[in-house]
C-alpha cells in the first residue's frame, strides 16, 4: 500500500483517520487540561504561548481537521486523512534524511500495545541502513505519576523501541510494556546517554512524552498523535517538534502496518 490513494482508503476503513475512536468529550477535556497547564496534558512541553482553549481548538482544527466549532461538544472526533498523509510524507522525509547520514536514532512509545510494531518496523529499516538505534538506560527505574498515583516503572526496549514496564509482576497480557504519557522516560534515557559519553540521537521518533520530552530538550523529534493529545501539536507549532502525524493512536496494531510500508517507500528504504 505504497500509493497515497490506497493508504487514504485504508486510513478511513481502519478508523485511523476520518471518524475515529477518540471522543470529542475526551479531546475537549485534554484541551481544558492543557490550557490549565496540567502536567497530564503537557506531557513534557513547556509552552511559550498562552494557549487557552479557543487557541487550542483552532490549532487542532488546523493540524488535525477536528471541528473548530466550540458548540460541538459530543460524539466521535474526526481527523482529516489528507492531513495524515501530508504528515506521513513529512515524517518520511525526516526518516530518509537520517538514513542518508547513518545518524543515531532513538525510538520510544507510550502506546506499546498499539504502536510498537510501527516503530519497530522503522527501527529495523534504519538499522539496516546503517543507523545506530540507541537503547540507553535499560532497566533503569523511573517513578511516574499515573492516574492511580505514583508508580515505579522500569525502562526497557522491545525490538529497539523504548517503553516502560511494570515492576510489580504485571498482569497477563501487559507485556511488552504499559501505557504512559510521561516525559520522564525519555529524559532519563537522554541523560544516561550523555553521562555515558556515547552517541546522542540526531532524531527521536515516538509519541506522548517521548516526542514531547525530547523536543523540549532540543532534540529533533517526530511522531504520531491523536486528537486528544494537543501537546505534540503545540510543540510543532512552536518549533520544538519537527513533525506530528495526526492519527488515531489506539486502533489494532496490525492496522499500522500499511503506514510502515508507506513511510519506508517514501523514505527510499526497503523493509
Secondary structure, DSSP 8 states (H G I E B T S, - for coil): --SHHHHHHHHHHHTSSEEEEEEHHHHHHHHHHHHTT-HHHHTT---SS---HHHHHHHHHHHT-----TT--SSEEEE-HHHHHHHHHHHHHHHHHHHHHT--EEEE-S-HHHHHHHHHHHHHHHHHTT--B--TTTT-EEEEEETTEEEEEEEEEETTEEEEEESS---TT-TT------SHHHHHHHHHHHHTT----SEEEESHHHHHHHHHTT--EEEEE-TT-HHHHHHHHTTSSSEEEE--SSS-GGGGHHHHHHHHHHTT---
